[in-house]
Amino acid sequence: MSGGDKLSQEQIDALLKAMQEGAEVPNFEEEIKEEEKFQEYDFNRPEKFGIEHLRSLQTIASNFGKTFIQNMSARLRMPVEMEPSTVEQVPFMNEYVEKMPKDYYAYSVVNLGHPELGEIIVEMDLAFIIYLHECWLGGDPRRDFQLRRPLTTFEMITLRNLFVVINEQLRQAFGNVADIEPRLVTTETTPTALKVTTPSDIISLLNVNIRTEHWNTTVRIGIPFLSIEPIMDELTAENIVEHASDKRKHYSKEVEQELKKVKKPVHISIGERRMTIADLQQLEEGDIIPLGTKITDKLGGYVAGKRKFECLIGREGHKKAFLFQNYVEE
């Protein structure tokens, strides 16, 4: 045997017994070679996700959790913390669907919005959703939650609004490995109604644990193997690190793109006229104030109170409009 091999307890006992009885020393090297021909495989719990895949999914869960708690902190106006995320894989039907309780969680089915990918599950405590609904309507967030029941129509509206944010956070979290556009398909409270994959498929469960000083809960993302099988080769630590570094290189560009989405009030100045306070006091409804601006003159365009461009006044159909001409640098 080589110096790096270790004997099992059974082999040690057999070796001591052979020495005491003066028998031939067992040839453990042949036994090891024989054992190396076979690999243990549990057909009831097959492992389709490798260790590297699970680590990559754990990174995705952590990235999702960080943006999720930031959003929760802002909306609830209280500190929300995230505990280390965990990942596991279990058979979809035997150890997920059949063992999950009814009317306890909201099982939201999300389509990843990619031609080669399938659907995933975002699982949240019903009590947590009801709590968020009450808080966003003005309730006190500094309390625990325990009430669990099927969601009302208005609570479902709150859940759909929440998924506008969750889907964007999923898109960013998976952006390292695939370009997805998640969308909410349906929400069930009975796990047996979930039809996202085959009963024999394996599902990886990404547990995002969040807490405050008043409560703690888990948002769990269930990813069936068949739903992401086409991108399994992309689920590597090196790939995620590489993409993450690429994103840091273009960080300023991304900030600029996001700033361009910010809405600002725009005003068009159609002319100016100096008047005394006495003249202003004599104005009545229907009076005409000449501005001295011609229809062909360029007008000043103001963004957030600052002159930024020039334009021409006009009409589009029955609506007033203006034709953009050029930017103006102050």
C-alpha positions in Angstrom: 0.0 0.0 0.0 1.1 3.6 -0.6 2.0 5.9 2.2 -1.1 8.1 1.7 -3.6 5.2 2.0 -5.5 4.7 5.3 -6.9 1.5 6.7 -10.5 1.2 7.8 -11.3 -0.1 11.3 -12.3 -3.5 9.9 -8.9 -3.7 8.1 -7.0 -2.8 11.3 -8.9 -5.5 13.2 -8.2 -8.1 10.5 -4.5 -7.1 10.5 -4.2 -7.5 14.3 -6.0 -10.8 14.3 -3.7 -12.1 11.5 -0.6 -11.1 13.5 -1.9 -12.7 16.7 -2.8 -15.9 15.0 0.4 -16.0 12.8 -1.8 -16.1 9.7 -1.0 -14.5 6.3 -1.4 -10.8 6.2 -4.4 -9.7 4.1 -3.6 -8.0 0.8 -5.6 -4.8 1.3 -4.3 -3.2 -1.9 -6.2 -5.7 -4.0 -9.3 -5.0 -2.0 -8.9 -1.3 -2.6 -8.4 -1.8 -6.3 -11.6 -3.9 -6.3 -13.5 -1.3 -4.5 -12.3 1.4 -6.8 -14.1 -0.3 -9.7 -17.4 0.6 -8.2 -19.0 3.8 -7.0 -21.8 4.1 -4.5 -25.0 5.4 -6.0 -28.3 6.0 -4.2 -31.1 5.6 -6.8 -33.6 7.0 -4.3 -31.5 10.2 -3.8 -29.4 10.6 -7.0 -27.1 13.6 -6.9 -27.3 15.5 -10.2 -25.8 18.7 -8.9 -22.1 18.5 -8.3 -20.3 20.2 -5.4 -19.1 23.0 -7.8 -22.7 23.5 -9.0 -24.0 23.7 -5.5 -21.3 26.3 -4.6 -22.2 28.4 -7.6 -25.9 28.2 -6.7 -25.1 29.2 -3.1 -23.3 32.3 -4.5 -26.4 33.0 -6.6 -28.6 32.7 -3.5 -26.3 35.0 -1.5 -26.4 37.6 -4.3 -30.2 37.4 -4.4 -30.4 37.6 -0.6 -28.3 40.8 -0.4 -30.5 42.7 -2.9 -33.7 41.2 -1.3 -32.8 42.4 2.3 -31.8 45.8 0.9 -35.3 46.2 -0.6 -37.0 44.9 2.5 -35.0 47.3 4.7 -36.0 50.2 2.6 -39.7 49.2 2.4 -40.1 48.3 6.1 -37.8 51.1 7.2 -36.0 48.8 9.7 -32.8 46.8 9.6 -33.0 43.4 8.0 -30.1 41.0 8.1 -29.3 37.9 6.1 -27.8 34.7 7.6 -25.4 32.5 5.5 -27.3 30.9 2.6 -27.5 27.1 2.4 -28.1 24.8 -0.6 -29.3 21.2 -0.7 -30.6 18.8 -3.4 -33.6 16.4 -2.9 -35.9 14.3 -5.1 -38.7 16.6 -6.4 -41.7 14.4 -5.6 -40.6 12.1 -2.7 -38.8 14.7 -0.5 -40.2 18.0 -1.6 -43.8 17.9 -2.9 -45.0 15.1 -0.6 -43.3 16.4 2.6 -44.2 20.2 2.2 -47.3 21.3 4.2 -50.5 22.6 2.6 -51.7 26.2 3.2 -48.4 27.1 5.0 -46.2 28.4 2.2 -46.9 30.3 -1.1 -45.2 28.3 -3.9 -44.7 30.8 -6.7 -43.8 29.4 -10.1 -41.5 31.6 -12.1 -40.6 31.1 -15.7 -37.0 32.0 -16.3 -37.8 33.6 -19.7 -35.1 31.8 -21.6 -35.8 29.5 -24.6 -33.6 26.7 -23.2 -34.6 27.0 -19.5 -37.7 26.0 -17.6 -39.5 27.1 -14.4 -38.3 27.4 -10.8 -40.2 27.9 -7.5 -39.9 30.8 -5.1 -41.3 29.7 -1.7 -42.3 32.1 1.0 -44.2 31.8 4.3 -47.8 32.9 3.9 -47.5 34.7 7.3 -44.6 36.7 5.9 -46.6 37.8 2.8 -49.6 38.8 5.0 -47.2 40.7 7.2 -45.7 42.6 4.3 -49.2 43.4 3.0 -50.2 44.9 6.3 -47.0 46.8 6.8 -47.2 48.4 3.3 -50.7 49.5 4.1 -49.4 51.4 7.2 -49.1 48.6 9.8 -46.4 48.4 12.4 -43.4 46.3 11.1 -41.8 45.9 14.5 -43.7 42.8 15.5 -43.7 39.0 14.8 -46.1 37.3 12.4 -48.0 34.0 12.9 -51.2 34.3 10.9 -51.3 31.8 8.0 -54.2 31.4 5.6 -54.9 31.5 1.9 -54.2 34.9 0.4 -57.0 37.4 -0.4 -57.3 39.2 -3.7 -55.6 42.3 -2.3 -52.8 40.2 -0.8 -52.2 38.6 -4.1 -51.8 42.0 -5.7 -49.2 42.7 -3.0 -47.5 39.4 -3.9 -47.4 40.3 -7.6 -46.0 43.7 -6.9 -43.3 42.1 -4.7 -42.4 39.8 -7.6 -41.7 42.8 -9.8 -38.7 43.3 -7.5 -37.9 39.6 -7.0 -37.8 38.9 -10.7 -35.4 41.7 -11.2 -33.2 40.4 -8.4 -33.3 36.9 -9.9 -32.3 38.4 -13.2 -29.3 40.1 -11.7 -28.3 37.0 -9.6 -28.4 34.7 -12.6 -26.8 37.3 -14.9 -23.4 35.8 -14.2 -24.3 32.6 -16.0 -27.4 33.3 -18.2 -29.4 36.1 -19.6 -32.9 35.5 -18.2 -36.1 37.5 -18.0 -38.1 35.9 -15.1 -41.8 36.3 -14.9 -44.4 35.1 -12.4 -46.6 32.4 -13.8 -48.8 31.3 -10.9 -48.9 30.9 -7.1 -50.1 27.8 -5.3 -50.5 26.9 -1.6 -50.7 23.2 -2.3 -47.4 21.7 -3.3 -49.0 18.8 -5.2 -50.3 21.3 -7.7 -46.7 22.2 -8.7 -46.0 20.9 -12.2 -42.6 22.5 -12.9 -40.7 19.3 -13.6 -41.0 15.5 -13.7 -41.6 13.6 -10.4 -38.2 11.8 -10.6 -36.2 15.0 -11.1 -33.8 16.4 -8.5 -34.5 19.9 -7.2 -31.8 22.1 -5.6 -33.2 24.2 -2.7 -31.5 27.6 -2.1 -32.3 28.8 1.4 -32.1 32.5 1.9 -32.5 33.1 5.7 -33.4 36.7 6.7 -34.2 38.1 10.1 -34.8 41.2 12.2 -34.9 41.6 16.0 -38.6 40.8 15.8 -38.9 37.9 13.4 -37.0 35.5 11.1 -38.1 33.7 8.0 -36.7 31.9 4.9 -37.2 32.6 1.3 -36.4 29.4 -0.6 -35.7 29.1 -4.3 -36.3 25.6 -5.8 -34.4 25.0 -9.0 -35.1 21.7 -10.8 -32.2 20.1 -12.6 -34.1 19.8 -15.9 -34.9 23.5 -15.7 -31.3 24.6 -15.9 -29.6 21.6 -17.4 -28.5 23.5 -20.6 -26.4 25.9 -18.4 -24.9 23.5 -16.0 -21.5 23.9 -17.6 -21.7 27.6 -16.7 -22.3 27.0 -13.0 -18.7 27.1 -12.0 -17.0 29.2 -9.4 -14.4 30.5 -12.0 -17.2 31.5 -14.4 -19.0 33.5 -11.7 -15.9 35.2 -10.4 -14.9 36.0 -14.0 -18.2 37.5 -14.8 -18.2 39.4 -11.5 -14.9 40.9 -12.2 -16.1 41.9 -15.7 -19.1 43.6 -14.1 -16.8 45.6 -11.8 -14.8 46.8 -14.9 -18.0 48.2 -16.4 -19.5 49.4 -13.1 -19.4 53.1 -14.1 -21.2 52.3 -17.4 -23.9 50.4 -15.5 -24.4 53.3 -13.1 -24.7 55.7 -16.1 -27.3 53.4 -17.7 -29.3 53.3 -14.4 -29.1 57.1 -14.0 -30.6 57.5 -17.5 -33.8 55.7 -16.2 -34.4 58.4 -13.5 -37.4 60.5 -14.2 -37.1 64.3 -14.1 -39.7 67.0 -14.7 -39.3 68.8 -18.1 -40.6 72.3 -18.8 -40.6 74.3 -22.1 -40.3 78.1 -21.9 -42.4 79.7 -24.6 -41.2 83.2 -23.9 -40.6 86.0 -21.3 -42.2 89.3 -20.4 -41.1 91.8 -17.8 -44.0 93.4 -15.8 -44.4 95.5 -12.7 -46.3 94.4 -9.7 -48.9 97.0 -10.4 -49.5 95.5 -13.9 -49.8 92.0 -12.4 -52.4 93.2 -10.0 -54.5 94.6 -12.8 -54.6 91.3 -14.8 -58.0 89.7 -15.3 -59.1 86.4 -16.8 -58.9 86.6 -20.6 -56.2 89.3 -20.8 -53.5 88.7 -23.4 -49.8 89.1 -22.6 -47.5 89.5 -25.6 -44.3 87.5 -25.3 -42.5 88.6 -28.4 -41.7 85.0 -29.4 -42.2 84.0 -33.0 -43.5 80.5 -34.0 -40.2 79.8 -35.7 -38.1 80.8 -32.7 -36.3 78.1 -30.8 -37.6 77.6 -27.3 -35.6 76.7 -24.2 -36.1 73.2 -22.6 -35.5 72.9 -18.9 -34.8 69.6 -17.0 -35.2 69.9 -13.2 -35.0 73.7 -13.5 -31.9 73.8 -15.6 -31.7 74.7 -19.3 -30.6 71.6 -21.2 -31.9 71.7 -24.8 -33.6 73.8 -27.5 -36.8 72.9 -29.3 -39.6 74.1 -31.6 -43.2 74.2 -30.5 -45.7 72.3 -32.5 -48.6 69.9 -32.6 -49.0 66.1 -33.1 -52.6 65.3 -34.0 -54.8 67.0 -31.3 -51.9 67.2 -28.8 -49.5 69.9 -28.2 -45.9 68.8 -28.7 -42.3 70.1 -29.3 -39.6 69.1 -31.7 -36.2 68.5 -30.1 -33.4 70.4 -31.9 -30.1 70.2 -29.9 -28.6 70.0 -26.4 -27.4 73.1 -24.6 -24.4 73.1 -22.2 -24.7 75.6 -19.4 
